[in-house]
Amino acid sequence: MNPDRPEMVVLLDNDANPIGVADKVGVHTADTPLHLAFSCHVYNAAGKVLVTRRSVTKLTWPGVWTNSFCGHPAPDEAMDAAIRRRAQHELGITLGSLEIVLPEFRYRAVDASGIVENEVCPVYRAETADTVVPHPDEVAEFAWVDPESLHTAAAAAPYAFSPWLGWQLEQLAALGRR
């Protein structure tokens, strides 16, 4: 990522077709247009899933627990490349193979500050053998947890987790995936 250039996101129409690009920071407002994103759930060899607590300096949902990481592909960037780039940036890890587990995940959520997330956000599963070295502007803390325990915790205390993680876990459970 070039710190001298703003990060751009791909804007989408209601049928998820690209219709333009916009500055990531400028697009996340109380009236956020639909745009392309991704979420990734990272597992280790022991079958534990990585959850992260968003940095308290994040624009949206600061300080809440969420999936391993998420982000936005740049215009003309392949999704696979974007996911790998973001894993390295946020967590300092490389990923093995990627598996798409919720290809049509889409959500709209409003955070306590009034900022809206409005994303077509396919969800991926990946594995890593690397030691997590989180970027402090992105991740406040992290934990490797049993997937069943994560489902239980998110259902019992949804306010402690990002809304998209709760919805992803519900959809994965409906598919018999953990």
N, C-alpha and C positions, 0 to 999 in steps of 0.2 A: 504494500500500500504506500502510495506516495503522499507524504504529509502536506505537500504543497498543493495537491489537487483534492477537491472534495470527492468523497465516495458517492458513486451514483447508483441508483436502483432502476430496475426496469418496471415501467408502468404498464398495467394490463387493463383490457376492457373486461366486461362482465363475463365473457366467454374464455378468459385467461389468455387472450391474444396480446402480444406486445403492441403498445401504441405510442411509446416514447420513453424518455428517461428523465430523471430528476435527481437533484441533490438529496442524499439520504437524510441529512439533518433537516433540510427545509421541507421535506415531504411529510415528516412525522409531526403532525399537528392535531388539532381537534377535528380536522376534516381530512384525514389521511386518505389519499386515493389508493385504490387497489394496486398492489405491486407484488413482485416475485421475491420469494425468500426460500429458506430451507431450515429444517431442524435436523439434528443428528443425535442419536443415542449411541454412546460409545460403551463397549463392553471390554472387560479384560479376560484373560485366559481362565479365570476362576468363575466366570459367568456373572460377575458383578457389573452393574451399570454405573456409570459416572454421572453424578448430579452436581450441578454447580450453583452457587449463590451469586446472583448478579451483583456487580460492584454497586456500592451506594451512590456512585457518581453517574450511573447510567441514566439516560433520559427517560426511559420507560421501565416500569417495574423495578426500580432500584432495590437491591437488598433481598429480593425474593429468590427462592430455590427454583430451579428450572432443569430442563434437559441438559445434556452435556454441553452443547453449544448450538447456536443458530447464526444465521447471517443472510446476506443478499448476494446473489451472483452479480458481477459487474456486467454492463452491456457487452454482448458478444463473448462472455466467458462461459465455458462449459460448466454445467452444474458440478460434475465430479471435481474439476479443478477448483471451483469456488469453495466446496466443502473442505478439500484438503488445505487450501490456503487459510481458511478460517480456523481449522483445527490447529494449525501451526501458530497462527497469530494469537488466538485466545488461550490455548492450553500448552503450546510448545510440544505438540505430539504429531507423529505421523500416523496414518491410518492404513490398515490392511484393506481388503476389499470392501466396497460399499454395496449395501442391499437396500433398495427402496421398499419400505414397509407400508407406507400410507401415501401412495402417489397423488391422490386428489385431496389431501388435507387442505382445508381453507378455513380461515377464521377472521372474525372482527372482534376486538376487545378494546375497552376503554379503561385506562389506568386511573388511579386516584387523582392525578393532576389534570385529567381531561384529555390527555394525549391518546390518540387512537392508533392501534395496530390493525391493519386491514390487508391481509396477505393470502395469496395462494402459496402454500408452504409445504411442499412434499417433505415427507419424513423419511430419514435414512437410518440404517443401523450399520455400525462399523465396529471393528476391534482394533485395539492397540496393545502393544507390549511395552510402550514407552512410559517413563515417569512423567507425570503431569507437572508442568512448570507454568502456572497460570499468569497471564498478563494482569497486573493489578487494576488497570483501567476497565477490565472486562469482568474479572472474576474475583469475588471477595474471599471465597473458600470453596472447597469441593470435598466430595466423599464418594467412595466406591460402596454401593449398597446392593443388597439382595433385591432383585426386581419385584418380588412379592411384597417385601417391606415397603418399597417405594409406592406401589399401588395402594397399600393400606394407609400409609402416611398421607398421601395426596387426597384420598377419599375422606380421611378423618379431619384434616386441617387444610382445606383447599385455599384458604387465604394466605398460607405460607408459601404457596407455589404459584408459578405463572399460570394464567388460565389456559394457555395453549398446551402446557404439559398435561394438565388435568384432562383436557379433551383428547389429546393424543393417547394417553393411557387408557381412557375409556374405549376408544376405537380399537386400540391394539388388543385389549381384553376381549372385545366383541369378536375379534378374529382368532381368538385363542392364542395370542402372542403375549409374551411378557418381556 
